[in-house]
Every structure is written in structure tokens, then in C-alpha cells.
Amino acid sequence: MSEIHRLLITGAAGQIGSALREGLRGHFPIIRLTDSRDLGKAQTGEELVRADLTNFGEVRAAMEGVDAVIHLGGIPDEDTYEPIRAVNMDGTYHVLEAARQAGVKRIAFASSIHTVGFYPRSEKVSPDMPVRPDTYYGVSKVFGEALGRMYWEKHGLEFVGVRICSFQPRPKDARHLSTWLSPRDAAQLFEKAVTAPDVGFLIVAGISGNTRRWMTEDGWDRLGYVPQDNAEAYAAEVEHIHGDPENITEQRQGGIFVDPAYTGLARK
């Protein structure tokens, strides 16, 4: 990957976007931050652009002069199908197509553990295993990965899908001992995802170096990602916090998302 002058981050007002805004500050000459929500005041080296993922014109305008994109924007939970399609699926198409038109070289995409959420916790999942999405949200991330593959094969737009598991300041329960992604590891992982040379198309696990991880390290070496944190440091505090072991939500990697009654942000 050639040198990045201007990096675009979509969804920059969200939890992960806010962490990357802080963690990557000063790592690139210019970081352009976009969201449909308020981004506050621009810091040194930042450009703030309001853009709604459902509006292609706004996304295309935000993409002008950009070298690489970290695409975090979208609905971050389960919802009914229509908003998931409009924001997460159509919105991701808008980002990739705008990037193609603008001559962007690399996309790092915030995918999710929920692309494979129905795998049992006893099985270690690698990126080349069949997807097993647990929600419409998970399906939208499968769609994003597939769209990224097509844009790489057809248009040469390099794409790294990061299957984020549990991004938290610190683990909160027993599941997080396997799925935690710390803020500093997230910043390192996404920086590597846009700067590592010649990645082509790649899917990797978005986790810290957790002893109990359920995903393989496949692809980390290609990025040069070396996690600094391990959820095991918090085991004594959280390993007793869990649900009924007989419940499917405690047996599958997607947790509560595998429950047929789980509707996330959808109105009851």
C-alpha cells in the first residue's frame, strides 16, 4: 500500500469510531471523519464531513481526495430487515462504489462475529469456513464481505474485512474472555488493515490476543498485527458472569444474537 495522505473514517461518531479517532490521531497527515451525527469540533489534522450512508451523493463527496477508508458506519445491532438493508447493505455499496469512482486503493471494513455467530463455542472459526450469520445484522456483514470480494476481483479495490467481536474498554462477562477487542488493539488492527502492503482481499478476526479466543489468527501475519492485550488479565473479575449454560445463547459464539426472540433495536 502506497503512503496514505488522507484517511476517511465512516461512522466516526460511534463507539469504535470515537476510539479510532483518538487512537489514530497523528498517524496520518489528514483524517477525514464522517457521520450523520454531530462530530464535535475538528482537532489538528482532522476534517469533518457530514454524510449519510443512505445518500450516495453525500458519500461520494466525502470520498474525494481519499487514499484509504475505514468503513465503520452502519446500524451496530440487530433491527428489522428494512433499516438494516438501507443502512448496512445499501450504505456499504455506496461506500465501495464511491471509493471506486474516487480512485481509493484500500477499504478496511468493520465486519462482525455475527457473520459466524451460530458456530458452537467449542469450535475455532477461521475466515475460510462457511458463514453462519445469526441475525439480519450478521447477514448485512456477510453481504459487505461478499461485496468487498467482488470489488477486489473486478475493480482491484483492496479490501480487509475485520470481524469485530466485542469491542469494549475492558471485558464485562465470561464471553468477553474469548471475544474482547481492546481500544488500543483495535487502533493497531485497523491501522495495519489500511497500510499493510499487497493484501488483496482478506478477512481477519477482530479480537485481542485472548487466551480463550474462538477465532484463528489467520491473516494477522499478513497485516503485521500483534495484539497487545489479553482478556485473561480480567478472568478473575468476569468469568463468573454468564447465563444458563444450557441456553443456546451460552453455547454459540453470537451470544444473545442467536436467540430467535432477539430483535435488538427493533421496536417491540
N, C-alpha and C positions, 0 to 999 in steps of 0.2 A: 504494500500500500504506500503510495507516494505521500509526501507530507501533507497534513491536514491544516489548512489555514482557518476555515470556518466549519465548525461542527454544529449541526442542528439537533436539538433535543425536543421531541414532541411530548406532550403530557408533562411539561416541566413543572406544573403547579402541584402535581400529585406527590404521594409519599416517596416513591423511588426517584421521581424527577427532582424533587427538592434535595434529596440526598446527593444525587449526582451533580446537581448544580453546585453544591458546596464542595463535593469531593473532587470534582474535575476542574474547579476554578484555577486558572493559571496554567493548566496543562495544554491548552490550545490558544492560539492568538485571539480567536473570537469564538465564543459560544453563543449561538442564536437559540433563544428559548421561546417555544410556542405553547400555547394552551388556549382554550376557550374561556378559562378563568383568569382572575387577576394574578399577575406575576410580581406585583410589587414594584420596587424601584430597581433599575438596572445598576449592577455593580461594574467595576472596571473590567473590560474585556467581554461584556455581555451586550447582546442585542435582544430586545423583547419585541415579539411579534404576536399579535392576537390572531389565532387561526382555529377554525372549527373543522375537525376532521371530515365532517359530512359535506363541507363546501370545497369542491375541488379547486376553484379559483383562489381561495384563500391559502390552501395548502401549496398550490403551485407558486404563488407569490412568495411564500415563506421559504421555498426551496431555492430561490435564485441566488447564485454565487456560493452554494454549499458544496463541500467536498465529501462529507460523510454524515450519516444520520443515525441517531439512536432513537428508535421509534418505541416510545413508552405509552403514547396516548391511547385511550380507549376506556371502556367500562371495565373496572377491575374486579368484577364479581359476576355471579350469575344474574340473569334478568330474563325477561320474556324474549322470545326469538327476534321480534322486530327491532328493538333498540340494539341488541347485540349485532344483528346483521348490518344495520345502518352505520353504527359507530365502529365496531371492531373489524367487520369484514369489508364493507364498502370503504370505510376510513383507511384501512390498511392498503387497499387497492389505490386509493387516492395518493397515499404517501409514495408507494412504489412507482406508480405511473408518473407522478410529478418528479420524482427523483430521476427516472429515466429521461424525461424530457429536458431536465436541467443539467444532465451530464454528471450526476452524482456517481461516485465509484463504489460506495460501500454502504450497506444498511445493517445495523445491529437491531434485531427485533426482540422485543420483550415477549417471548413465548411463556409457557407455563407448565408446571407439573400436571395441570389438569388436562393436558393432551394425552396423558397416560395414567389418569387417576384411578382407573379400575384395576390396575395391576396390584396383586397382593403385596403386602409389605415384606413378605418372605422372599420376594424375587427382586434381584438387582436389575434395573432397567437401563438399557443402552439406547443411544439415539437411532440405531438401525432396527430396533424392534417395532412391530406394528403398533400404531397408535390405538389408545383405548380411552377416548375422551369421556368425561364424566358429566358434562353439562353443555348447554349451548355455548357458554363461555369457553369451555375446553375445545369445542368444535371450531369456534372462531380462531383459536390459536393454531389448530391443525390447518385451517384454511390459510392463515398467514404464512405458515411454514411452506405449504404447497405453492402458494403464490410466489414466495421468495425463490423456490426452486425453479419455477418457470422463468422468472425474470433473470436468473443467473444463466440458465440454459439458452434462453432465446435472445437476451439483450446484454449479457456479460456484466450484469449488476451483481457484485459480490454481496453475499448475504450470510449473516451469522444469526441463528436463532438461539436465544438464551432461555432455556426452560426454567424460569424463576420458580422456586419452590416456596419458601416462607421468608420474605424479606421483613426483618424486624430488628430494632435496636439490640435486642437480646432475646433468647428463646423464652417462650411463655408456658410451654407444656411439653409433654413427653414426645409428641410427634415432631416438634421442632428440633429435637436432638438429632433427627435424621434429615430434616428439610431446611434448616436455618441457612439464610444468606445474610451475612452482616453488611452494614453500610460500607465499610472500607473494602471488603471483598467485592461487593457489587461495583464500586467505582473502578477497582482494578480490572474486573472482568469485562465491563463494558468498554473501558479504555482499550484493552487488548483487542476486543472484538472489532473495533474500528481502525486499529493501527497495525495489527499483525499482517505480515505480507502474504499474498497469494493464498487466501483461504478458500476462494471459490464459493462453494456452498457448504455450510457447516451448521450442525445442531449440537449444542453442548448443555450440560447440566448447570443450572444457575444456583449453586449451593456453595457454602463454605467447606472447609476441609473436615467435615464431620466424620468422626469415627464410625457412627452408625448410619451413614448415608445409604439411601436406597438407589441412587443413580451412579452409573460408572463415571470415570474420569475421562472417557473418550473425547478427544478433541482439545482438552486443556493444553496438551503439549504443543499442538499446532498454534495455539494462541499465545503460549508462554504464560498462561495463568497459573499462579502459585498462591493458593489461598493462605491467608494469614491467621484466620480464626477457626475454632473448632467448638461446636456446641457442647462437646463433652465437658468443657470447663464449667458448664451450668447444670450438669446432670443431677447433682445432689439437690438443687433447688427445684427442679421441674419434673423429674422422672416419675413422680407420684401423681402428677396432674394428667389425668386421662379419663376417657369414658369407659363404658362397659366393653370388655374385651370380646364379648360375644356379638356385639353390634357390628354390622358391616362397615360403619364409618371408622371403626378402630382396626379393621382388617385390611382395608385398601388404602393405597397411597394418597388418594384425593381427599381423605378425611370426610368432613361433613358434606362435601360436594357430591359424594356418591349416593347420598340419601335421596330416594325418589321424591320426598316431600320438600327438599331444599329448593327454595326459589330465590335466595339471595336478595337482590334489590327490588325484585318484582313486588308490586303491590298485592297484598293478600286479597 
